[in-house]
Amino acid sequence: MKTLKMTIDANHKKSKINKEIYGHFSEHLGRCIYGGLFVGKDSDIPNVNGMRTDVVEALKELQVPVLRWPGGCFADEYHWKDGIGPLENRKKMINTHWGGVLEDNSFGTHEFLELCRQIGCEPYICGNVGSGTVQEMSEWVEYMTFDGVSPMAELRKQNGREEPWKIKYFAVGNENWGCGGNMRAEYYSDVFRRYAVYCRNYGENKLYKVACGPSGDDYHWTEALMQNLDKKNTQGLALHYYTRTNNDWSKHTAPATNFPLIDYYNVIKNTWVMEELIQKHSAIMDQYDPEKDVALVVDEWGTWFKVEEGTNPGFLYQQNTMRDALVAAINLNLFNQHSDRVRMANIAQIVNVLQSVILTEGDKMVLTPTYHIFRMMKEHMETTLVHSYMENDTVTYEEGSFPALSQSVSINDKGQLIMTIANASLENAYTIDAATLNFKADKAEAVILTGGMGDFNTFEEPENVKEAAFTDFELKDGGIVINVPACSIIRFIIG
């Protein structure tokens, strides 16, 4: 077993790790909303005000900090007034982006904000720029947040909500370079400036406005926006990047389960592209915003594979394996390491779509390997990143290579070190000899998620992949020695 040196300096404190980095995304897509999060008050499935009790309780366990809605591509064809008022009066529409199915708008603004209340998370609302008007977006903000005399405040009260909600995060459009209007960067930057002006701060409610940022490595988009944005009216720039088996968007043919070894290697290699994207987009942002006032918001990320056999191709329903767990851990470690600029991220999507933490089928629910990663790594939320350096190994295969190990270390307000290590090598275990500078490691506890690369949980066997206590480490004077198994993720609390 190869030994790798690691150094952690508890006195070298860096950036705060915002809890919002551990955020989630829900879209009117497939069975994410209907059947996943929301079943309606009359359902036989246990619910509170229509929200599935089992799903809400599982999400509360994750301490979900923020939830993005209603899209995604759906956001730029969503007209919010269709989803308020008595259910029988709400407009029905065809969801042209996702599956061509009927959308009855029974889950709208009030329902989403009730869901956020039950989970205990901040809402992150994405406004319609692609097919909506400035007036429509402005009135939505007024409807939700204005506490005074106005037509929208009166309409809200007529619909049963006397007090306004507190809304912090608001995106002005989604993927406006593509499904949100096929715009050029220069054009969208002007559109954003215009729309953002009319997304007003009412009373003590202060909006954190997020502009549509780049798709993957579109560095021109970032440059054009940073040149033209009004920083006083812009708090975030959204980056989207999905990990796939290959980088050809026309090919979603790789399976989510029972995949060959080459697929595993390519997915892990491609997920490391996120580090390059963060570094290069951040470098451009630094030129125009050296104070780092504008956050990089990675509000769509995760794996994207072929849908499960027998499901609607437009529903994007896929299973979730140890490979997905490693992708999640690597990305969350990267977000932690770059938390000076990355201040929010939202994995796609929360239930039944793409890299979900939860899958449902009727009244059944199962937690995925990715769920366990979020539960393990939530200890990093609201901590402070500290300097850490670890020697690494390289996994080399016929189509490329990638780092075997990923890590991040933070310190919490109790003075404990939180350390997460992911080993994506399928063949090699490693001994990590970690020196903890300016920190006395008196005690430690750890949990591990491990298994075969393609292991996953089913409704019949829901605990194939789950966390377990980890004890294969030894505290020593000035540090800790850890034996890290192949294909594993470990989280330590040291102190």
C-alpha positions in Angstrom: 0.0 0.0 0.0 1.5 3.3 -1.1 1.9 5.9 1.6 1.1 9.6 0.8 2.0 12.6 2.9 -0.6 15.2 3.8 -0.3 18.5 5.7 -3.1 20.3 7.4 -2.5 23.8 8.9 -5.4 24.6 11.3 -4.1 28.2 11.7 -4.1 28.9 7.9 -7.8 29.7 7.6 -9.1 30.5 4.2 -12.6 31.1 3.0 -16.0 30.3 4.5 -17.7 27.2 3.2 -21.2 28.5 2.6 -23.9 25.9 3.5 -25.5 26.8 0.1 -22.7 24.9 -1.6 -24.7 21.8 -0.5 -27.9 23.0 -2.3 -30.3 21.2 -4.5 -32.4 21.7 -7.6 -36.1 20.8 -8.4 -37.7 21.2 -11.8 -41.0 20.4 -13.3 -39.4 17.5 -15.1 -40.5 13.9 -15.0 -41.4 12.8 -11.5 -39.3 15.3 -9.6 -42.2 17.4 -8.4 -45.3 15.3 -9.0 -44.9 12.0 -7.2 -41.5 12.9 -6.0 -41.9 15.9 -3.7 -45.6 16.6 -4.1 -48.6 14.1 -4.1 -51.4 16.5 -3.2 -53.5 16.7 0.0 -55.9 13.9 -1.1 -53.2 11.3 -1.8 -53.1 8.0 0.2 -49.3 8.6 0.5 -48.7 10.3 3.8 -48.3 14.0 3.3 -48.5 17.4 4.9 -50.2 20.0 2.8 -49.5 17.7 -0.2 -45.7 17.3 0.5 -44.6 13.7 0.8 -43.7 13.2 4.5 -41.1 10.5 3.9 -39.2 12.7 1.3 -39.4 15.8 3.4 -38.1 14.0 6.5 -35.2 12.6 4.5 -34.3 16.0 3.1 -34.5 17.5 6.6 -31.9 15.0 7.7 -29.6 16.4 5.0 -30.2 19.9 6.3 -30.8 21.0 2.8 -29.9 24.7 2.8 -31.4 25.9 -0.5 -33.7 24.6 -3.2 -33.8 25.9 -6.8 -37.2 26.0 -8.7 -39.1 25.8 -11.1 -36.2 25.1 -13.5 -34.1 24.6 -15.6 -35.5 25.0 -19.1 -39.0 24.8 -17.7 -38.4 28.2 -15.9 -38.3 30.1 -19.2 -41.7 28.8 -20.3 -43.2 29.1 -16.8 -45.7 31.9 -16.2 -46.2 32.1 -12.4 -49.8 33.4 -12.4 -50.9 30.1 -14.0 -49.8 28.4 -10.7 -51.7 30.5 -8.1 -55.3 30.6 -6.9 -57.9 27.8 -6.6 -56.7 24.6 -8.2 -59.7 24.3 -10.4 -59.0 27.7 -12.0 -55.3 27.1 -12.8 -54.3 26.8 -16.4 -53.2 23.5 -17.8 -50.3 23.3 -20.3 -48.1 20.9 -22.1 -44.5 20.6 -20.8 -42.9 20.9 -24.1 -39.3 20.7 -22.8 -39.8 17.5 -20.7 -41.8 14.6 -22.0 -44.7 16.4 -23.6 -46.9 15.6 -20.6 -49.7 17.7 -19.1 -48.7 20.2 -16.5 -51.7 21.2 -14.4 -49.9 23.8 -12.3 -51.2 22.3 -9.0 -47.7 22.9 -7.7 -47.0 26.6 -7.9 -45.5 29.5 -5.8 -47.5 28.8 -2.6 -46.8 25.1 -2.8 -43.1 25.5 -3.4 -42.7 28.0 -0.6 -44.6 25.6 1.7 -42.2 22.8 0.7 -39.2 25.0 1.6 -40.9 25.8 4.9 -41.3 22.1 5.7 -37.7 21.3 4.7 -36.3 24.3 6.5 -34.4 25.6 3.4 -34.1 28.9 1.5 -36.0 29.1 -1.7 -34.0 29.9 -4.9 -36.4 31.0 -7.6 -35.6 31.2 -11.3 -37.5 33.9 -13.2 -38.7 33.6 -16.8 -36.6 35.7 -19.2 -36.9 33.5 -22.3 -40.6 33.9 -22.8 -41.6 36.3 -20.0 -41.8 40.0 -19.6 -40.1 42.5 -17.3 -43.5 43.2 -15.8 -44.2 39.5 -15.2 -41.0 39.0 -13.3 -41.3 42.3 -11.4 -44.8 41.4 -10.3 -43.7 37.9 -9.1 -41.2 39.5 -6.8 -43.8 42.0 -5.6 -46.3 39.2 -5.1 -44.0 37.2 -2.9 -42.2 39.9 -0.9 -44.1 43.2 -0.8 -45.8 44.1 2.5 -47.9 47.0 1.6 -50.8 48.2 -0.6 -50.4 47.0 -4.2 -52.3 44.9 -6.7 -49.9 42.0 -6.3 -49.9 42.1 -2.4 -53.7 42.1 -2.5 -53.7 39.1 -4.9 -51.4 37.2 -2.6 -53.8 37.9 0.3 -56.8 36.8 -1.7 -54.9 33.5 -2.3 -54.6 32.9 1.4 -51.2 34.4 2.3 -51.4 37.5 4.4 -47.7 38.0 5.2 -45.1 38.2 2.5 -42.4 35.6 2.2 -38.7 36.2 2.7 -37.0 35.5 -0.6 -33.3 35.8 -0.9 -32.1 34.0 -4.0 -33.5 34.9 -7.4 -32.1 34.0 -10.8 -32.8 36.3 -13.8 -33.3 33.6 -16.4 -31.8 30.1 -17.0 -29.5 28.9 -19.8 -30.3 31.9 -21.9 -27.5 30.9 -24.2 -29.7 27.8 -25.1 -33.2 26.8 -24.0 -33.7 30.2 -22.3 -33.8 32.1 -25.5 -30.7 31.2 -27.6 -29.1 34.6 -26.8 -25.7 36.0 -27.3 -23.7 36.9 -24.2 -23.6 40.6 -25.1 -27.4 40.7 -25.7 -28.2 38.7 -22.5 -26.0 41.0 -20.4 -28.1 44.0 -21.4 -31.3 42.0 -20.9 -30.1 41.0 -17.4 -29.4 44.6 -16.5 -32.9 45.6 -17.5 -34.8 42.8 -15.8 -32.7 43.0 -12.6 -33.6 46.7 -12.1 -37.3 45.7 -11.8 -36.6 42.8 -9.4 -36.9 45.2 -6.4 -36.0 45.0 -2.8 -39.1 45.5 -0.8 -38.8 46.5 2.9 -36.1 44.4 4.5 -36.2 41.7 1.8 -32.9 41.9 -0.1 -32.6 39.9 -3.3 -29.4 38.0 -4.1 -29.7 38.2 -7.9 -28.0 35.6 -10.0 -27.2 36.1 -13.7 -27.2 33.3 -16.2 -23.6 32.3 -16.6 -21.7 30.1 -19.0 -22.2 26.6 -20.2 -19.1 24.6 -19.4 -16.0 26.1 -21.0 -17.7 29.1 -22.7 -15.2 31.6 -21.3 -16.4 34.3 -23.8 -19.8 34.3 -22.1 -18.2 35.0 -18.7 -15.9 37.7 -20.1 -18.8 39.5 -21.8 -21.0 39.4 -18.8 -18.3 40.5 -16.3 -17.5 43.4 -18.6 -21.1 44.6 -18.8 -22.7 43.6 -15.5 -23.7 46.2 -12.9 -22.0 44.8 -9.8 -24.4 46.6 -7.5 -27.2 44.7 -9.0 -25.5 41.3 -9.5 -24.5 38.9 -6.7 -24.0 35.7 -8.6 -23.1 34.2 -12.0 -24.4 30.7 -12.7 -22.2 28.0 -14.2 -23.7 24.7 -15.6 -21.6 21.6 -16.2 -22.8 18.0 -16.3 -20.5 15.0 -16.0 -21.1 12.5 -18.8 -19.3 9.5 -20.2 -18.4 11.5 -23.2 -18.6 15.2 -24.1 -20.9 14.9 -27.0 -24.4 16.1 -26.0 -26.0 14.1 -28.8 -24.9 10.9 -27.1 -26.8 10.0 -23.9 -26.3 6.3 -24.6 -24.1 5.3 -21.7 -26.0 3.4 -19.0 -26.3 4.5 -15.4 -25.8 0.9 -14.1 -24.1 -2.2 -15.4 -21.5 -0.1 -17.2 -18.1 -1.2 -18.4 -14.9 -0.2 -16.7 -14.0 2.3 -19.4 -17.2 4.2 -18.7 -16.3 4.4 -15.0 -12.8 5.8 -15.9 -14.2 8.4 -18.4 -16.8 9.6 -15.9 -14.3 10.2 -13.2 -11.9 11.9 -15.6 -14.7 14.1 -16.9 -15.9 15.2 -13.5 -12.5 16.6 -12.7 -13.1 19.1 -15.6 -15.0 21.0 -13.0 -11.8 22.1 -11.3 -10.5 23.6 -14.6 -13.8 25.3 -15.2 -13.9 26.9 -11.7 -10.3 28.0 -12.0 -10.6 29.5 -15.5 -14.0 31.2 -15.0 -12.8 32.5 -11.6 -9.6 34.0 -13.2 -11.8 35.9 -15.7 -14.1 37.1 -12.9 -11.0 38.2 -10.8 -10.0 40.6 -13.6 -13.3 42.5 -13.3 -14.1 41.7 -9.7 -10.9 41.3 -7.7 -12.9 41.8 -4.4 -14.9 38.7 -5.3 -18.2 40.4 -4.7 -19.9 38.3 -7.4 -20.2 34.6 -6.6 -19.7 31.8 -8.9 -23.0 29.8 -8.5 -22.8 26.2 -9.9 -26.5 25.8 -9.9 -26.7 22.8 -12.2 -24.1 20.0 -11.8 -24.1 16.2 -11.6 -24.1 13.1 -13.8 -26.2 12.6 -16.9 -26.7 9.1 -18.3 -29.1 7.1 -20.4 -32.6 6.9 -18.9 -33.7 3.6 -17.3 -35.3 1.1 -19.6 -39.0 1.5 -19.9 -39.2 5.1 -18.7 -40.1 8.2 -20.6 -36.9 9.5 -22.3 -38.0 13.1 -21.4 -38.2 12.3 -17.7 -34.4 11.8 -17.3 -34.9 9.1 -14.7 -31.6 7.2 -13.9 -30.3 5.0 -11.2 -27.4 6.1 -8.9 -24.3 4.1 -8.1 -21.1 4.3 -6.1 -19.7 6.0 -9.2 -22.2 8.8 -8.7 -21.2 9.0 -5.0 -17.6 9.5 -6.0 -18.6 12.2 -8.5 -20.6 14.0 -5.8 -17.7 13.8 -3.3 -15.1 15.0 -5.8 -17.3 18.0 -6.8 -18.2 18.9 -3.2 -14.5 18.8 -2.3 -13.7 21.1 -5.2 -16.4 23.5 -4.2 -15.1 23.6 -0.7 -11.5 24.2 -2.0 -12.8 27.1 -4.1 -15.3 28.5 -1.7 -13.7 31.9 -2.0 -15.6 32.3 -5.3 -18.0 29.3 -5.3 -20.7 30.2 -2.8 -23.7 28.2 -3.9 -24.2 25.0 -5.9 -27.3 23.0 -6.7 -27.1 19.3 -7.8 -29.5 18.2 -10.5 -31.9 17.1 -9.4 -33.3 16.4 -5.9 -35.7 13.5 -6.6 -36.2 11.0 -9.5 -34.2 13.1 -12.1 -30.5 12.7 -13.1 -28.2 12.5 -10.0 -30.9 12.4 -7.4 -30.5 11.9 -3.7 -33.9 10.2 -3.5 -35.9 7.9 -5.8 -39.6 7.2 -5.3 -42.0 4.7 -6.9 -45.6 5.1 -5.7 -45.4 5.0 -1.9 -41.9 3.6 -1.8 -38.7 5.6 -1.3 -35.0 4.8 -1.5 -31.9 6.8 -0.6 -29.2 6.8 -3.2 -25.4 6.6 -2.7 -25.4 10.4 -3.5 -27.8 11.0 -0.6 -25.2 9.4 1.8 -22.4 11.7 0.5 -24.5 14.7 1.2 -25.3 13.4 4.7 -21.6 12.7 5.4 -20.3 15.9 4.0 -22.9 18.3 5.5 -20.5 18.7 8.4 -18.5 21.1 6.2 -21.5 23.6 6.0 -20.7 27.0 7.6 -17.2 26.0 8.5 -13.9 27.6 7.4 -11.7 26.1 4.9 -8.1 25.5 6.1 -5.0 24.9 4.1 -4.4 21.3 3.2 -2.0 19.6 0.8 -1.9 15.9 0.0 0.4 14.0 -2.2 -1.6 12.3 -4.9 -1.5 9.3 -7.2 -2.7 9.1 -10.8 -5.1 6.6 -12.3 -4.0 6.1 -15.9 -6.0 4.1 -18.5 -6.1 3.9 -22.3 -8.1 7.1 -22.8 -6.5 9.4 -20.2 -5.8 9.8 -16.5 -7.2 11.5 -13.4 -6.2 12.1 -9.8 -6.9 9.1 -7.6 -7.7 11.1 -4.5 -9.7 14.2 -3.6 -9.9 16.0 -0.3 -10.9 19.1 1.6 -10.5 20.1 5.2 -12.3 22.7 7.3 -12.6 23.8 10.9 -16.0 24.3 12.6 -17.0 26.7 15.4 -16.3 24.0 18.0 -12.6 23.9 16.9 -13.0 20.5 15.2 -11.4 19.6 11.9 -13.8 18.2 9.2 -11.9 16.2 6.6 -13.3 14.4 3.6 -11.2 12.1 1.4 -12.4 10.3 -1.7 -10.4 7.5 -3.4 -11.6 6.9 -7.0 -9.0 4.2 -7.7 -10.6 0.8 -8.1 -7.4 -1.0 -7.5 -5.3 0.9 -5.0 -5.7 1.6 -1.3 -3.5 4.3 0.2 -2.1 5.1 3.6 -2.4 8.8 4.2 0.1 10.1 6.8 -1.4 13.5 7.7 0.4 16.0 9.8 -1.9 18.4 11.7 -0.1 21.7 12.2 -1.2 24.0 15.0 -3.8 21.4 16.1 -3.8 18.6 18.6 -5.8 15.6 17.4 -7.0 14.1 20.7 -9.9 12.1 19.3 -11.5 11.3 16.0 -14.6 9.7 14.6 -15.2 8.7 11.0 -17.7 7.2 8.6 -17.1 5.5 5.2 -19.1 4.9 2.1 -17.6 2.1 0.0 -18.5 -0.7 -2.4 -18.2 -1.8 -6.0 -18.1 0.8 -8.7 -21.6 -0.1 -9.9 -23.3 -0.9 -6.6 -26.7 0.8 -6.1 -29.7 0.8 -3.9 -33.1 -0.5 -5.0 -36.6 -0.4 -3.5 -36.1 -4.1 -2.7 -32.6 -3.8 -1.4 -32.3 -0.2 -0.1 -29.1 -0.7 1.9 -26.7 -2.1 -0.6 -24.7 1.1 -0.3 -24.8 2.9 3.0 -22.5 4.7 5.5 -20.7 2.6 8.1 -18.4 3.4 11.0 -14.7 3.6 9.9 -11.9 2.8 12.3 -8.9 2.0 10.2 -6.9 5.0 11.4 -4.5 5.9 14.2 -4.0 9.1 16.0 -0.4 10.0 16.6 1.4 12.9 18.1 1.0 15.7 15.6 -1.3 14.0 13.2 -3.3 11.0 12.0 -2.6 8.0 9.8 -5.4 6.7 7.7 -5.8 3.6 5.5 -8.1 4.6 2.7 -9.7 1.6 0.8 -10.2 1.6 -2.9 -13.4 3.1 -4.2 -14.4 4.8 -1.0 -15.3 8.2 0.6 -14.4 8.9 4.2 -15.5 11.7 6.5 -13.6 12.6 9.7 -14.5 14.8 12.6 -11.2 15.4 14.5 -10.8 17.3 17.7 
